[in-house]
Amino acid sequence: MIEVKDLTKTYRLGSVEVPALRGVSFRIERGEVVAVMGQSGSGKSTLMNILGCLDLPTSGEYFLDDKNIAGKDEDELAKIRNQKIGFVFQMFNLLPRMTVRRNVEMPLMYNGGNPGKEVRQRAEAILNAVGLGERLNHRPTELSGGEQQRVAIARAMINEPDLILADEPTGNLDSHTGAEIIQLLLGLNQERGLTLVIVTHDPAIAAHTHRVIRLRDGQIEKG
């Protein structure tokens, strides 16, 4: 599903170059669940931005589903993000004035979907799958943190992506609710064969994944 080869990313701050990734290489197989761990400044966010086609590497290669992402323009990257990748963030990133159902429908709108019966039914089906079938017409401010994250997961799932990137998905939740969210993501992996990459600081979450990629100073720790 994912292969990166000698990936580097360097940011320029004035006349100073700041390396964020320094020769990172790994593979993630289709259907695998992988945790990405490391201290602040280790390169986790930079790596996730590249995997999510939100940024391009300075050098190296990134293959997503056997397609080389290097050289893609912004329109092509946006299409890949919309069709191939679902994002789950720590801050939920829901639109507060829209209902739960409308929040979930939004990616389909960007994909040229028609806000008609089929779209509504699809949103309702995925919300039922994450346990929010009775909250369709609520707004995010009327939901708990765990419920908001379930809405975010439903939104990530609506385009039936092959890959879910979850960046600290339990960071704003208490431990019990966080465990529920992780079990929900793992259930989606098992039921639908999704590839799942989770950035986390929590060893208890990492313990539920198939393996861990540890970053330190922009490189993968060995051993």
C-alpha beads as a LAMMPS data file, in Angstrom:
LAMMPS data file: protein, C-alpha beads

223 atoms
222 bonds

1 atom types
1 bond types

-500.0 500.0 xlo xhi
-500.0 500.0 ylo yhi
-500.0 500.0 zlo zhi

Masses

1 110.0

Atoms # bond

1 1 1 0.000 0.000 0.000
2 1 1 2.807 2.401 0.956
3 1 1 6.486 2.415 0.071
4 1 1 8.881 5.258 0.800
5 1 1 12.501 5.240 -0.314
6 1 1 15.198 7.535 1.103
7 1 1 12.618 10.185 1.934
8 1 1 13.986 13.567 2.992
9 1 1 12.297 16.841 3.848
10 1 1 14.188 20.036 4.545
11 1 1 12.570 23.318 5.541
12 1 1 14.265 26.633 4.915
13 1 1 13.996 29.303 7.608
14 1 1 15.626 32.332 6.097
15 1 1 19.158 31.241 5.279
16 1 1 18.996 28.242 7.619
17 1 1 18.061 24.748 6.428
18 1 1 16.216 22.584 8.954
19 1 1 16.080 18.854 8.122
20 1 1 12.839 17.224 9.264
21 1 1 13.272 13.815 7.571
22 1 1 16.668 12.335 6.748
23 1 1 16.575 9.270 4.533
24 1 1 13.459 7.429 5.721
25 1 1 12.590 4.122 4.011
26 1 1 9.846 1.595 4.834
27 1 1 6.905 -0.372 3.435
28 1 1 3.374 -0.752 4.769
29 1 1 1.332 -3.610 3.359
30 1 1 -2.335 -3.342 2.443
31 1 1 -4.501 -3.972 5.508
32 1 1 -1.659 -3.422 7.968
33 1 1 -2.058 -1.340 11.139
34 1 1 1.085 0.655 11.946
35 1 1 1.873 3.083 14.759
36 1 1 4.282 5.970 14.214
37 1 1 5.955 7.086 17.434
38 1 1 8.631 9.563 18.424
39 1 1 9.262 12.639 20.524
40 1 1 8.176 16.116 19.436
41 1 1 10.408 17.247 16.585
42 1 1 11.199 13.686 15.478
43 1 1 9.506 14.135 12.081
44 1 1 6.155 12.436 12.711
45 1 1 3.961 15.278 11.481
46 1 1 6.142 15.878 8.438
47 1 1 5.974 12.204 7.548
48 1 1 2.188 12.120 7.931
49 1 1 1.801 15.222 5.759
50 1 1 3.781 13.512 2.996
51 1 1 1.909 10.212 3.353
52 1 1 -1.345 12.185 3.200
53 1 1 -0.273 14.032 0.023
54 1 1 -0.488 17.325 1.904
55 1 1 3.202 17.988 1.239
56 1 1 5.924 16.697 -1.064
57 1 1 9.363 15.428 -0.008
58 1 1 12.539 17.332 -0.789
59 1 1 13.985 14.126 -2.222
60 1 1 13.241 10.412 -2.291
61 1 1 10.230 8.516 -3.563
62 1 1 6.749 7.852 -2.212
63 1 1 4.588 5.153 -3.788
64 1 1 0.936 4.965 -2.758
65 1 1 -0.892 1.922 -4.079
66 1 1 2.007 1.420 -6.559
67 1 1 1.696 4.962 -7.935
68 1 1 4.631 7.367 -7.599
69 1 1 3.425 10.567 -5.929
70 1 1 6.511 12.569 -6.914
71 1 1 5.811 15.150 -9.569
72 1 1 2.053 15.287 -9.021
73 1 1 0.543 18.763 -9.194
74 1 1 -1.843 20.136 -6.559
75 1 1 -4.981 19.113 -8.450
76 1 1 -3.700 15.542 -8.765
77 1 1 -2.732 15.470 -5.077
78 1 1 -6.182 16.764 -4.085
79 1 1 -7.819 14.004 -6.133
80 1 1 -5.648 11.344 -4.469
81 1 1 -6.489 12.737 -1.011
82 1 1 -10.189 12.722 -1.763
83 1 1 -10.367 9.252 -3.302
84 1 1 -7.661 7.252 -1.544
85 1 1 -7.097 8.706 1.930
86 1 1 -9.209 9.372 4.999
87 1 1 -7.902 11.708 7.709
88 1 1 -8.660 11.635 11.434
89 1 1 -7.186 14.483 13.492
90 1 1 -6.732 15.142 17.186
91 1 1 -8.920 18.274 17.047
92 1 1 -11.871 16.633 15.177
93 1 1 -12.046 19.588 12.695
94 1 1 -15.837 19.483 12.379
95 1 1 -17.855 22.408 11.028
96 1 1 -19.848 23.653 14.055
97 1 1 -22.846 25.096 12.172
98 1 1 -23.485 21.932 10.180
99 1 1 -25.308 18.858 11.409
100 1 1 -23.486 15.590 11.970
101 1 1 -24.824 14.228 8.691
102 1 1 -23.758 17.301 6.709
103 1 1 -20.266 17.128 8.201
104 1 1 -19.963 13.526 7.040
105 1 1 -21.328 14.343 3.580
106 1 1 -18.753 17.091 2.926
107 1 1 -16.053 14.930 1.246
108 1 1 -18.661 13.626 -1.204
109 1 1 -19.524 17.214 -2.106
110 1 1 -15.873 17.907 -2.919
111 1 1 -15.879 14.770 -5.042
112 1 1 -18.708 16.073 -7.204
113 1 1 -21.422 14.209 -5.343
114 1 1 -24.998 15.391 -5.497
115 1 1 -26.550 16.301 -2.121
116 1 1 -29.454 13.974 -2.817
117 1 1 -30.975 10.802 -1.446
118 1 1 -28.019 8.527 -2.261
119 1 1 -25.530 10.797 -0.487
120 1 1 -27.788 11.099 2.564
121 1 1 -28.246 7.339 2.727
122 1 1 -24.526 6.746 2.468
123 1 1 -23.809 9.212 5.285
124 1 1 -26.513 7.659 7.457
125 1 1 -25.141 4.158 6.849
126 1 1 -21.612 5.070 7.923
127 1 1 -22.913 6.981 10.955
128 1 1 -24.900 3.919 11.956
129 1 1 -21.706 1.889 11.591
130 1 1 -19.882 4.125 14.102
131 1 1 -22.821 4.126 16.532
132 1 1 -24.250 7.590 15.827
133 1 1 -27.379 6.735 13.879
134 1 1 -29.529 8.639 16.382
135 1 1 -27.377 11.796 16.238
136 1 1 -27.736 12.649 12.539
137 1 1 -29.310 16.073 13.038
138 1 1 -27.284 17.160 16.046
139 1 1 -24.505 19.715 15.742
140 1 1 -20.934 19.012 16.933
141 1 1 -21.342 21.284 19.972
142 1 1 -24.131 18.996 21.190
143 1 1 -21.847 15.945 21.197
144 1 1 -19.219 14.620 23.585
145 1 1 -15.576 14.518 22.518
146 1 1 -15.785 10.809 21.780
147 1 1 -18.911 11.303 19.677
148 1 1 -17.242 14.111 17.742
149 1 1 -14.306 11.836 16.965
150 1 1 -16.730 9.171 15.762
151 1 1 -18.204 11.752 13.396
152 1 1 -14.677 12.539 12.189
153 1 1 -14.055 8.830 11.560
154 1 1 -17.336 8.552 9.658
155 1 1 -16.317 11.556 7.546
156 1 1 -12.962 9.904 6.850
157 1 1 -14.767 6.731 5.751
158 1 1 -17.446 8.228 3.519
159 1 1 -15.402 8.028 0.280
160 1 1 -14.404 4.424 1.062
161 1 1 -10.660 5.162 1.194
162 1 1 -7.945 2.522 1.109
163 1 1 -5.846 4.306 3.743
164 1 1 -6.723 6.011 7.027
165 1 1 -4.171 8.383 8.571
166 1 1 -4.966 9.112 12.223
167 1 1 -2.859 11.820 13.877
168 1 1 -3.139 11.495 17.679
169 1 1 -6.821 10.505 17.335
170 1 1 -7.230 10.061 21.101
171 1 1 -5.171 13.072 22.192
172 1 1 -8.180 15.114 23.357
173 1 1 -10.074 12.220 24.914
174 1 1 -10.047 10.555 28.312
175 1 1 -8.465 7.115 28.463
176 1 1 -11.756 5.179 28.395
177 1 1 -13.149 7.095 25.404
178 1 1 -9.762 6.933 23.672
179 1 1 -9.765 3.146 24.010
180 1 1 -13.227 3.030 22.423
181 1 1 -12.027 5.104 19.458
182 1 1 -9.012 2.858 18.912
183 1 1 -11.220 -0.228 19.028
184 1 1 -13.527 1.407 16.476
185 1 1 -10.590 2.069 14.122
186 1 1 -9.257 -1.463 14.588
187 1 1 -12.726 -2.849 13.894
188 1 1 -12.887 -0.920 10.620
189 1 1 -9.494 -2.355 9.710
190 1 1 -10.685 -5.902 10.357
191 1 1 -14.085 -5.517 8.687
192 1 1 -13.040 -3.534 5.629
193 1 1 -9.351 -4.324 5.189
194 1 1 -8.326 -0.695 5.608
195 1 1 -4.688 0.207 5.932
196 1 1 -4.330 2.238 9.120
197 1 1 -1.422 4.478 10.181
198 1 1 -1.714 6.000 13.666
199 1 1 0.574 8.671 15.111
200 1 1 0.546 8.274 18.882
201 1 1 2.561 8.934 22.029
202 1 1 0.685 6.206 23.909
203 1 1 2.414 2.807 24.160
204 1 1 -0.953 1.216 25.059
205 1 1 -2.326 2.259 21.660
206 1 1 0.818 1.157 19.845
207 1 1 0.476 -2.259 21.500
208 1 1 -2.724 -2.859 19.506
209 1 1 -1.034 -2.291 16.138
210 1 1 0.826 -4.804 13.990
211 1 1 4.119 -2.950 14.332
212 1 1 5.692 0.367 15.308
213 1 1 7.832 2.776 13.282
214 1 1 9.871 4.888 15.716
215 1 1 11.350 8.174 14.571
216 1 1 14.187 10.096 16.166
217 1 1 15.679 13.240 14.647
218 1 1 14.103 12.540 11.280
219 1 1 15.358 8.964 11.010
220 1 1 13.920 5.541 11.817
221 1 1 15.298 4.036 14.998
222 1 1 16.793 0.616 14.486
223 1 1 16.045 -2.347 16.661

Bonds

1 1 1 2
2 1 2 3
3 1 3 4
4 1 4 5
5 1 5 6
6 1 6 7
7 1 7 8
8 1 8 9
9 1 9 10
10 1 10 11
11 1 11 12
12 1 12 13
13 1 13 14
14 1 14 15
15 1 15 16
16 1 16 17
17 1 17 18
18 1 18 19
19 1 19 20
20 1 20 21
21 1 21 22
22 1 22 23
23 1 23 24
24 1 24 25
25 1 25 26
26 1 26 27
27 1 27 28
28 1 28 29
29 1 29 30
30 1 30 31
31 1 31 32
32 1 32 33
33 1 33 34
34 1 34 35
35 1 35 36
36 1 36 37
37 1 37 38
38 1 38 39
39 1 39 40
40 1 40 41
41 1 41 42
42 1 42 43
43 1 43 44
44 1 44 45
45 1 45 46
46 1 46 47
47 1 47 48
48 1 48 49
49 1 49 50
50 1 50 51
51 1 51 52
52 1 52 53
53 1 53 54
54 1 54 55
55 1 55 56
56 1 56 57
57 1 57 58
58 1 58 59
59 1 59 60
60 1 60 61
61 1 61 62
62 1 62 63
63 1 63 64
64 1 64 65
65 1 65 66
66 1 66 67
67 1 67 68
68 1 68 69
69 1 69 70
70 1 70 71
71 1 71 72
72 1 72 73
73 1 73 74
74 1 74 75
75 1 75 76
76 1 76 77
77 1 77 78
78 1 78 79
79 1 79 80
80 1 80 81
81 1 81 82
82 1 82 83
83 1 83 84
84 1 84 85
85 1 85 86
86 1 86 87
87 1 87 88
88 1 88 89
89 1 89 90
90 1 90 91
91 1 91 92
92 1 92 93
93 1 93 94
94 1 94 95
95 1 95 96
96 1 96 97
97 1 97 98
98 1 98 99
99 1 99 100
100 1 100 101
101 1 101 102
102 1 102 103
103 1 103 104
104 1 104 105
105 1 105 106
106 1 106 107
107 1 107 108
108 1 108 109
109 1 109 110
110 1 110 111
111 1 111 112
112 1 112 113
113 1 113 114
114 1 114 115
115 1 115 116
116 1 116 117
117 1 117 118
118 1 118 119
119 1 119 120
120 1 120 121
121 1 121 122
122 1 122 123
123 1 123 124
124 1 124 125
125 1 125 126
126 1 126 127
127 1 127 128
128 1 128 129
129 1 129 130
130 1 130 131
131 1 131 132
132 1 132 133
133 1 133 134
134 1 134 135
135 1 135 136
136 1 136 137
137 1 137 138
138 1 138 139
139 1 139 140
140 1 140 141
141 1 141 142
142 1 142 143
143 1 143 144
144 1 144 145
145 1 145 146
146 1 146 147
147 1 147 148
148 1 148 149
149 1 149 150
150 1 150 151
151 1 151 152
152 1 152 153
153 1 153 154
154 1 154 155
155 1 155 156
156 1 156 157
157 1 157 158
158 1 158 159
159 1 159 160
160 1 160 161
161 1 161 162
162 1 162 163
163 1 163 164
164 1 164 165
165 1 165 166
166 1 166 167
167 1 167 168
168 1 168 169
169 1 169 170
170 1 170 171
171 1 171 172
172 1 172 173
173 1 173 174
174 1 174 175
175 1 175 176
176 1 176 177
177 1 177 178
178 1 178 179
179 1 179 180
180 1 180 181
181 1 181 182
182 1 182 183
183 1 183 184
184 1 184 185
185 1 185 186
186 1 186 187
187 1 187 188
188 1 188 189
189 1 189 190
190 1 190 191
191 1 191 192
192 1 192 193
193 1 193 194
194 1 194 195
195 1 195 196
196 1 196 197
197 1 197 198
198 1 198 199
199 1 199 200
200 1 200 201
201 1 201 202
202 1 202 203
203 1 203 204
204 1 204 205
205 1 205 206
206 1 206 207
207 1 207 208
208 1 208 209
209 1 209 210
210 1 210 211
211 1 211 212
212 1 212 213
213 1 213 214
214 1 214 215
215 1 215 216
216 1 216 217
217 1 217 218
218 1 218 219
219 1 219 220
220 1 220 221
221 1 221 222
222 1 222 223
